[in-house]
Amino acid sequence: MSDQSHAAHGDDHGHGDASPYIQHHYDDAQHQFDSGKLGIWLFLAQEVLFFSALFVAYILYRYHHPEIYSYAHKYLDVKMGAINTAVLIFSSLTAAWAVRCAQLNQRKGLILCIVVTLGCACTFLVVKYFEYTHKVHEHILFGRYFDPCVSSGGNELLTKNNECPGSKSTIEWDYGTAKAKEGCFTAIGIDTDRAEEGIQADCTVFEATGAMAKDKDGKQEWVEKSRKPIANRCAEEVFGHAEGDDAQMSHAEAPAAAKKEAFPCWKPAIQPAVCRDGWFFAWSCDGPVCKAPSGGEGPFVSANKCLEARSNKEAALKGEGTPWVSECADGHGAGILVEYGDHAERGDTIRIKAECKGPAAPVARDPLSDKDTELVVGQKAVKRRVPMSTHEAHEREAAGPPPEHTNMFFTIYFAMTGLHGVHVLFGVFVFIWLLIRAIKGQFTPDYFGPVDFAALYWHIVDLIWIFLFPLLYLIH
């Protein structure tokens, strides 16, 4: 190497009056900037590929299970998502402005733009914190932890943990067998009037108070100490309306009726993930020797299993009064849910107990009559109804329990938004580092690469969220 070359790479890195942060192995400031720009674009390319895998998962589940997206997106707060979208778009402006200030050696402007960008990033994380904590509180989580306390339309649901604020059900869940060990009823076995929409149950419901204690064998069991009846029946929302004199209140009128509701109140509730769907049959027994007046059996995994159990039940009821056993029908299980109209959690000291009567044996009809039609167990009477609007159809869908695989929506949701949040948090640390250096005056028109590279990273973070917002929050 020549003496001139050695001199060029002395203590001043051979760059004369240029910034001391121009490294000696670059020809000049532009060479260093171009090299850094290539590096950041390569990094951002692999980030795009990284997120692309999640977008592919989103597309596949959206194609194969559109119903879970239609239902689950209503759990998301559009206002919070919109605020975060606006915050990130504005922060991209201030990040780009920071680059311009660094190029023009406007130190105060650079510091101000970095501070505003940092504030926007922190605002995004704070909003996301409140959004996440609400979902944790309501058990709207991913995978097997998805056990929502309310439907996406805001109606209380049966849950496995049975520890939701403002409600309590008859369900006692066994996590070992992943089944409800107590509290589920056969829907067709407690529906006393299948001509009406919903389950018309005749139940005596109690709120029992007690505590866990050891029995004589040393096993823990719940011991009831006192109970009080819950007499009020909760009003049920009705969507659409029937024609003629039997017109029912529309969905728009339902909130006014709900305000008059007396709490606590009880209602039957269907949640297939808790009280399983399957094959069921109902039975009744009329006579002084009957051990029980009525009941329902199920769920059975197949019609054959149901028919076998039905045959055994018929044999068991022979000689007990006047027994009646319905035909097997495909249907739901149901639990009894108590709504308190507050936000308190009642813990294991409170349990809900219910005793429900089943349907009576069908009354024999005149075969020549054209006025009365014998109802078939498991079938609803047909009513003429005005077709629902698209909005009413969506609202009715959201009022019910989550469809199967809804937990996958939130697995994808938390994976995409959580990973994006990690990138925002990383951006916070980057901008803090830039702020410290900007205060020290280390950025000049010759050396502003770190600010430019951080702004490029931030634009990608912003762009990804601009895709996430409509894909997750604005499905309808």
Secondary structure in CASP SS format (residue, H / E / C, confidence):
PFRMAT SS
TARGET T0000
AUTHOR 0000-0000-0000
METHOD secondary structure of the structure
MODEL  1
M C 1.00
S C 1.00
D H 1.00
Q H 1.00
S H 1.00
H H 1.00
A H 1.00
A H 1.00
H C 1.00
G C 1.00
D C 1.00
D C 1.00
H C 1.00
G C 1.00
H C 1.00
G C 1.00
D C 1.00
A C 1.00
S C 1.00
P C 1.00
Y C 1.00
I C 1.00
Q C 1.00
H C 1.00
H C 1.00
Y C 1.00
D C 1.00
D C 1.00
A H 1.00
Q H 1.00
H H 1.00
Q H 1.00
F H 1.00
D H 1.00
S H 1.00
G H 1.00
K H 1.00
L H 1.00
G H 1.00
I H 1.00
W H 1.00
L H 1.00
F H 1.00
L H 1.00
A H 1.00
Q H 1.00
E H 1.00
V H 1.00
L H 1.00
F H 1.00
F H 1.00
S H 1.00
A H 1.00
L H 1.00
F H 1.00
V H 1.00
A H 1.00
Y H 1.00
I H 1.00
L H 1.00
Y H 1.00
R H 1.00
Y H 1.00
H H 1.00
H C 1.00
P H 1.00
E H 1.00
I H 1.00
Y H 1.00
S H 1.00
Y H 1.00
A H 1.00
H H 1.00
K H 1.00
Y H 1.00
L C 1.00
D C 1.00
V H 1.00
K H 1.00
M H 1.00
G H 1.00
A H 1.00
I H 1.00
N H 1.00
T H 1.00
A H 1.00
V H 1.00
L H 1.00
I H 1.00
F H 1.00
S H 1.00
S H 1.00
L H 1.00
T H 1.00
A H 1.00
A H 1.00
W H 1.00
A H 1.00
V H 1.00
R H 1.00
C H 1.00
A H 1.00
Q H 1.00
L C 1.00
N C 1.00
Q C 1.00
R H 1.00
K H 1.00
G H 1.00
L H 1.00
I H 1.00
L H 1.00
C H 1.00
I H 1.00
V H 1.00
V H 1.00
T H 1.00
L H 1.00
G H 1.00
C H 1.00
A H 1.00
C H 1.00
T H 1.00
F H 1.00
L H 1.00
V H 1.00
V H 1.00
K H 1.00
Y H 1.00
F H 1.00
E H 1.00
Y H 1.00
T H 1.00
H H 1.00
K H 1.00
V H 1.00
H H 1.00
E C 1.00
H C 1.00
I C 1.00
L C 1.00
F C 1.00
G H 1.00
R H 1.00
Y H 1.00
F C 1.00
D C 1.00
P C 1.00
C C 1.00
V E 1.00
S C 1.00
S C 1.00
G C 1.00
G C 1.00
N C 1.00
E E 1.00
L C 1.00
L C 1.00
T C 1.00
K C 1.00
N C 1.00
N C 1.00
E C 1.00
C C 1.00
P C 1.00
G C 1.00
S E 1.00
K E 1.00
S E 1.00
T C 1.00
I C 1.00
E E 1.00
W E 1.00
D E 1.00
Y C 1.00
G C 1.00
T C 1.00
A C 1.00
K E 1.00
A E 1.00
K E 1.00
E E 1.00
G C 1.00
C E 1.00
F E 1.00
T E 1.00
A H 1.00
I H 1.00
G H 1.00
I H 1.00
D C 1.00
T C 1.00
D C 1.00
R C 1.00
A C 1.00
E C 1.00
E C 1.00
G C 1.00
I C 1.00
Q C 1.00
A C 1.00
D E 1.00
C E 1.00
T E 1.00
V E 1.00
F E 1.00
E E 1.00
A E 1.00
T E 1.00
G E 1.00
A E 1.00
M E 1.00
A E 1.00
K E 1.00
D C 1.00
K C 1.00
D C 1.00
G C 1.00
K C 1.00
Q E 1.00
E E 1.00
W E 1.00
V E 1.00
E E 1.00
K E 1.00
S E 1.00
R E 1.00
K E 1.00
P E 1.00
I E 1.00
A C 1.00
N C 1.00
R E 1.00
C C 1.00
A C 1.00
E C 1.00
E C 1.00
V C 1.00
F C 1.00
G C 1.00
H C 1.00
A E 1.00
E C 1.00
G H 1.00
D H 1.00
D H 1.00
A C 1.00
Q C 1.00
M C 1.00
S C 1.00
H C 1.00
A C 1.00
E C 1.00
A H 1.00
P H 1.00
A H 1.00
A H 1.00
A H 1.00
K H 1.00
K C 1.00
E C 1.00
A C 1.00
F C 1.00
P C 1.00
C E 1.00
W E 1.00
K E 1.00
P E 1.00
A E 1.00
I C 1.00
Q C 1.00
P C 1.00
A C 1.00
V C 1.00
C C 1.00
R C 1.00
D C 1.00
G E 1.00
W E 1.00
F E 1.00
F E 1.00
A E 1.00
W E 1.00
S E 1.00
C E 1.00
D E 1.00
G C 1.00
P C 1.00
V C 1.00
C C 1.00
K C 1.00
A C 1.00
P C 1.00
S E 1.00
G E 1.00
G E 1.00
E E 1.00
G E 1.00
P E 1.00
F E 1.00
V C 1.00
S C 1.00
A H 1.00
N H 1.00
K H 1.00
C H 1.00
L H 1.00
E H 1.00
A H 1.00
R H 1.00
S H 1.00
N H 1.00
K H 1.00
E H 1.00
A H 1.00
A H 1.00
L H 1.00
K C 1.00
G C 1.00
E C 1.00
G C 1.00
T E 1.00
P E 1.00
W E 1.00
V E 1.00
S C 1.00
E C 1.00
C C 1.00
A E 1.00
D E 1.00
G E 1.00
H C 1.00
G E 1.00
A E 1.00
G E 1.00
I E 1.00
L E 1.00
V E 1.00
E E 1.00
Y C 1.00
G C 1.00
D C 1.00
H C 1.00
A C 1.00
E C 1.00
R C 1.00
G H 1.00
D H 1.00
T H 1.00
I E 1.00
R E 1.00
I E 1.00
K E 1.00
A E 1.00
E E 1.00
C E 1.00
K E 1.00
G C 1.00
P C 1.00
A C 1.00
A C 1.00
P C 1.00
V C 1.00
A C 1.00
R C 1.00
D C 1.00
P C 1.00
L C 1.00
S C 1.00
D C 1.00
K C 1.00
D C 1.00
T C 1.00
E C 1.00
L C 1.00
V C 1.00
V C 1.00
G C 1.00
Q C 1.00
K C 1.00
A C 1.00
V C 1.00
K C 1.00
R C 1.00
R E 1.00
V C 1.00
P C 1.00
M C 1.00
S C 1.00
T H 1.00
H H 1.00
E H 1.00
A H 1.00
H H 1.00
E H 1.00
R H 1.00
E H 1.00
A H 1.00
A H 1.00
G C 1.00
P C 1.00
P C 1.00
P C 1.00
E C 1.00
H C 1.00
T H 1.00
N H 1.00
M H 1.00
F H 1.00
F H 1.00
T H 1.00
I H 1.00
Y H 1.00
F H 1.00
A H 1.00
M H 1.00
T H 1.00
G H 1.00
L H 1.00
H H 1.00
G H 1.00
V H 1.00
H H 1.00
V H 1.00
L H 1.00
F H 1.00
G H 1.00
V H 1.00
F H 1.00
V H 1.00
F H 1.00
I H 1.00
W H 1.00
L H 1.00
L H 1.00
I H 1.00
R H 1.00
A H 1.00
I H 1.00
K C 1.00
G C 1.00
Q C 1.00
F C 1.00
T E 1.00
P C 1.00
D C 1.00
Y E 1.00
F C 1.00
G H 1.00
P H 1.00
V H 1.00
D H 1.00
F H 1.00
A H 1.00
A H 1.00
L H 1.00
Y H 1.00
W H 1.00
H H 1.00
I H 1.00
V H 1.00
D H 1.00
L H 1.00
I H 1.00
W H 1.00
I H 1.00
F H 1.00
L H 1.00
F H 1.00
P H 1.00
L H 1.00
L H 1.00
Y H 1.00
L C 1.00
I C 1.00
H C 1.00
END
